[in-house]
Amino acid sequence: MKQFLTAPELAELVGVSQSKAYSFIRDMNKELTKKGFLTVRGKVPAAYVRERFFGLEPGEDETR
C-alpha cells in the first residue's frame, strides 16, 4: 500500500500528462501546507488524491 504518489503515478491514475500531474501535486501540496501539514516536494499523499479527485475508489491507487 503506497502512502505517497509521484507525478508519473498520478499521471497514469488520472489520465493526464506528467507535467499536468506535477501541477496538480504543487496545487495539492499548497493546500495541505495551508492546512498545517508537512509535505514532500514532488509527491502527494494517496489519501488526499482520493479525496480531491472524483471517481477514485478508496484503495484504487494502491493496486498499481
PAZAFI-397504 format. One record per atom (N, C-alpha, C, O): residue in three letters; x, y, z; atom name. Coordinates in nm, 2 decimals. Layout:
REM PAZAFI-397504
ALA,X,Y,Z,CA
...
END
This chain:
REM PAZAFI-397504
MET,0.08,-0.12,0.00,N
MET,0.00,0.00,0.00,CA
MET,0.09,0.12,0.00,C
MET,0.17,0.15,0.09,O
LYS,0.08,0.20,-0.11,N
LYS,0.16,0.32,-0.12,CA
LYS,0.10,0.44,-0.04,C
LYS,-0.02,0.46,-0.05,O
GLN,0.18,0.51,0.03,N
GLN,0.13,0.63,0.11,CA
GLN,0.14,0.75,0.02,C
GLN,0.05,0.84,0.04,O
PHE,0.24,0.76,-0.07,N
PHE,0.25,0.88,-0.15,CA
PHE,0.26,0.84,-0.30,C
PHE,0.30,0.73,-0.33,O
LEU,0.21,0.93,-0.38,N
LEU,0.22,0.91,-0.53,CA
LEU,0.31,1.01,-0.59,C
LEU,0.32,1.13,-0.54,O
THR,0.39,0.97,-0.69,N
THR,0.47,1.06,-0.76,CA
THR,0.40,1.11,-0.89,C
THR,0.29,1.06,-0.91,O
ALA,0.46,1.20,-0.96,N
ALA,0.39,1.25,-1.08,CA
ALA,0.36,1.15,-1.18,C
ALA,0.25,1.15,-1.24,O
PRO,0.46,1.06,-1.22,N
PRO,0.42,0.96,-1.32,CA
PRO,0.31,0.87,-1.27,C
PRO,0.22,0.83,-1.35,O
GLU,0.30,0.83,-1.14,N
GLU,0.19,0.75,-1.09,CA
GLU,0.06,0.83,-1.10,C
GLU,-0.04,0.77,-1.14,O
LEU,0.06,0.95,-1.06,N
LEU,-0.06,1.03,-1.06,CA
LEU,-0.11,1.05,-1.20,C
LEU,-0.23,1.05,-1.23,O
ALA,-0.01,1.08,-1.30,N
ALA,-0.05,1.10,-1.44,CA
ALA,-0.12,0.97,-1.49,C
ALA,-0.22,0.99,-1.56,O
GLU,-0.07,0.86,-1.46,N
GLU,-0.13,0.73,-1.51,CA
GLU,-0.27,0.71,-1.44,C
GLU,-0.36,0.67,-1.51,O
LEU,-0.28,0.74,-1.31,N
LEU,-0.40,0.72,-1.24,CA
LEU,-0.52,0.81,-1.29,C
LEU,-0.63,0.76,-1.31,O
VAL,-0.49,0.93,-1.32,N
VAL,-0.60,1.02,-1.36,CA
VAL,-0.60,1.05,-1.51,C
VAL,-0.69,1.12,-1.56,O
GLY,-0.50,1.00,-1.58,N
GLY,-0.50,1.01,-1.73,CA
GLY,-0.46,1.14,-1.78,C
GLY,-0.53,1.19,-1.88,O
VAL,-0.36,1.20,-1.73,N
VAL,-0.31,1.33,-1.77,CA
VAL,-0.16,1.32,-1.80,C
VAL,-0.10,1.21,-1.77,O
SER,-0.10,1.43,-1.86,N
SER,0.05,1.42,-1.88,CA
SER,0.12,1.44,-1.75,C
SER,0.06,1.48,-1.65,O
GLN,0.25,1.41,-1.75,N
GLN,0.33,1.42,-1.63,CA
GLN,0.34,1.56,-1.59,C
GLN,0.35,1.59,-1.47,O
SER,0.35,1.66,-1.68,N
SER,0.37,1.80,-1.65,CA
SER,0.24,1.85,-1.58,C
SER,0.25,1.92,-1.48,O
LYS,0.12,1.80,-1.62,N
LYS,0.00,1.83,-1.55,CA
LYS,-0.01,1.77,-1.42,C
LYS,-0.06,1.83,-1.32,O
ALA,0.04,1.65,-1.40,N
ALA,0.04,1.58,-1.27,CA
ALA,0.13,1.66,-1.17,C
ALA,0.10,1.67,-1.06,O
TYR,0.25,1.71,-1.22,N
TYR,0.33,1.79,-1.13,CA
TYR,0.26,1.92,-1.09,C
TYR,0.27,1.96,-0.98,O
SER,0.18,1.97,-1.18,N
SER,0.10,2.09,-1.15,CA
SER,0.00,2.06,-1.04,C
SER,-0.02,2.13,-0.94,O
PHE,-0.07,1.94,-1.05,N
PHE,-0.17,1.90,-0.95,CA
PHE,-0.10,1.88,-0.82,C
PHE,-0.15,1.92,-0.72,O
ILE,0.02,1.82,-0.82,N
ILE,0.09,1.79,-0.70,CA
ILE,0.13,1.92,-0.63,C
ILE,0.11,1.94,-0.51,O
ARG,0.18,2.02,-0.70,N
ARG,0.21,2.15,-0.64,CA
ARG,0.09,2.21,-0.58,C
ARG,0.09,2.26,-0.47,O
ASP,-0.03,2.21,-0.65,N
ASP,-0.15,2.27,-0.60,CA
ASP,-0.20,2.20,-0.47,C
ASP,-0.23,2.26,-0.37,O
MET,-0.20,2.06,-0.48,N
MET,-0.24,1.99,-0.36,CA
MET,-0.15,2.01,-0.24,C
MET,-0.19,2.02,-0.13,O
ASN,-0.02,2.02,-0.27,N
ASN,0.08,2.04,-0.16,CA
ASN,0.06,2.18,-0.10,C
ASN,0.08,2.20,0.02,O
LYS,0.03,2.28,-0.18,N
LYS,0.00,2.41,-0.13,CA
LYS,-0.12,2.41,-0.04,C
LYS,-0.13,2.47,0.07,O
GLU,-0.23,2.34,-0.08,N
GLU,-0.35,2.32,0.00,CA
GLU,-0.32,2.26,0.14,C
GLU,-0.36,2.30,0.24,O
LEU,-0.24,2.15,0.13,N
LEU,-0.20,2.08,0.25,CA
LEU,-0.12,2.17,0.35,C
LEU,-0.14,2.16,0.47,O
THR,-0.03,2.25,0.29,N
THR,0.06,2.34,0.37,CA
THR,-0.03,2.44,0.44,C
THR,-0.01,2.47,0.56,O
LYS,-0.13,2.49,0.37,N
LYS,-0.22,2.59,0.43,CA
LYS,-0.30,2.53,0.55,C
LYS,-0.34,2.60,0.64,O
LYS,-0.33,2.40,0.54,N
LYS,-0.40,2.33,0.64,CA
LYS,-0.31,2.29,0.76,C
LYS,-0.35,2.23,0.86,O
GLY,-0.18,2.32,0.75,N
GLY,-0.08,2.29,0.85,CA
GLY,-0.01,2.16,0.84,C
GLY,0.06,2.12,0.94,O
PHE,-0.02,2.09,0.73,N
PHE,0.05,1.96,0.71,CA
PHE,0.19,1.99,0.65,C
PHE,0.21,2.08,0.58,O
LEU,0.28,1.90,0.68,N
LEU,0.41,1.89,0.62,CA
LEU,0.40,1.82,0.48,C
LEU,0.32,1.73,0.47,O
THR,0.47,1.86,0.38,N
THR,0.46,1.80,0.25,CA
THR,0.60,1.76,0.20,C
THR,0.70,1.81,0.25,O
VAL,0.60,1.67,0.10,N
VAL,0.72,1.63,0.04,CA
VAL,0.71,1.67,-0.11,C
VAL,0.62,1.64,-0.18,O
ARG,0.81,1.75,-0.15,N
ARG,0.82,1.80,-0.28,CA
ARG,0.82,1.69,-0.39,C
ARG,0.90,1.59,-0.38,O
GLY,0.73,1.70,-0.48,N
GLY,0.72,1.60,-0.59,CA
GLY,0.64,1.48,-0.56,C
GLY,0.63,1.39,-0.64,O
LYS,0.58,1.47,-0.44,N
LYS,0.49,1.36,-0.40,CA
LYS,0.37,1.42,-0.33,C
LYS,0.37,1.53,-0.28,O
VAL,0.26,1.34,-0.34,N
VAL,0.14,1.38,-0.27,CA
VAL,0.08,1.26,-0.20,C
VAL,0.09,1.15,-0.25,O
PRO,0.02,1.28,-0.08,N
PRO,-0.04,1.16,-0.02,CA
PRO,-0.15,1.10,-0.10,C
PRO,-0.24,1.17,-0.15,O
ALA,-0.15,0.97,-0.11,N
ALA,-0.25,0.89,-0.19,CA
ALA,-0.39,0.92,-0.13,C
ALA,-0.49,0.93,-0.21,O
ALA,-0.41,0.93,0.00,N
ALA,-0.54,0.95,0.06,CA
ALA,-0.59,1.09,0.02,C
ALA,-0.71,1.10,-0.01,O
TYR,-0.51,1.19,0.00,N
TYR,-0.55,1.32,-0.04,CA
TYR,-0.59,1.32,-0.18,C
TYR,-0.69,1.39,-0.22,O
VAL,-0.52,1.24,-0.27,N
VAL,-0.56,1.23,-0.41,CA
VAL,-0.70,1.17,-0.42,C
VAL,-0.78,1.22,-0.50,O
ARG,-0.73,1.07,-0.34,N
ARG,-0.86,1.00,-0.35,CA
ARG,-0.97,1.10,-0.30,C
ARG,-1.08,1.10,-0.35,O
GLU,-0.94,1.19,-0.20,N
GLU,-1.03,1.29,-0.16,CA
GLU,-1.06,1.40,-0.26,C
GLU,-1.17,1.44,-0.27,O
ARG,-0.96,1.44,-0.33,N
ARG,-0.97,1.55,-0.43,CA
ARG,-1.02,1.52,-0.57,C
ARG,-1.08,1.60,-0.63,O
PHE,-0.99,1.39,-0.61,N
PHE,-1.03,1.35,-0.74,CA
PHE,-1.16,1.27,-0.74,C
PHE,-1.16,1.16,-0.68,O
PHE,-1.27,1.32,-0.80,N
PHE,-1.39,1.25,-0.81,CA
PHE,-1.38,1.12,-0.89,C
PHE,-1.31,1.11,-0.99,O
GLY,-1.44,1.01,-0.84,N
GLY,-1.44,0.89,-0.91,CA
GLY,-1.34,0.79,-0.87,C
GLY,-1.34,0.67,-0.92,O
LEU,-1.24,0.82,-0.79,N
LEU,-1.14,0.73,-0.75,CA
LEU,-1.19,0.66,-0.62,C
LEU,-1.23,0.72,-0.53,O
GLU,-1.19,0.53,-0.63,N
GLU,-1.24,0.44,-0.52,CA
GLU,-1.13,0.43,-0.41,C
GLU,-1.02,0.43,-0.45,O
PRO,-1.17,0.42,-0.29,N
PRO,-1.07,0.40,-0.18,CA
PRO,-0.99,0.28,-0.21,C
PRO,-1.04,0.17,-0.24,O
GLY,-0.86,0.30,-0.21,N
GLY,-0.76,0.19,-0.24,CA
GLY,-0.73,0.17,-0.38,C
GLY,-0.65,0.08,-0.41,O
GLU,-0.79,0.24,-0.47,N
GLU,-0.78,0.21,-0.62,CA
GLU,-0.63,0.24,-0.66,C
GLU,-0.58,0.17,-0.74,O
ASP,-0.57,0.34,-0.60,N
ASP,-0.43,0.37,-0.64,CA
ASP,-0.33,0.28,-0.59,C
ASP,-0.22,0.27,-0.64,O
GLU,-0.36,0.20,-0.49,N
GLU,-0.26,0.10,-0.43,CA
GLU,-0.25,-0.03,-0.52,C
GLU,-0.16,-0.10,-0.49,O
THR,-0.34,-0.05,-0.61,N
THR,-0.34,-0.17,-0.69,CA
THR,-0.23,-0.17,-0.79,C
THR,-0.20,-0.27,-0.86,O
ARG,-0.16,-0.06,-0.82,N
ARG,-0.06,-0.05,-0.92,CA
ARG,0.08,-0.08,-0.86,C
ARG,0.18,-0.07,-0.93,O
END
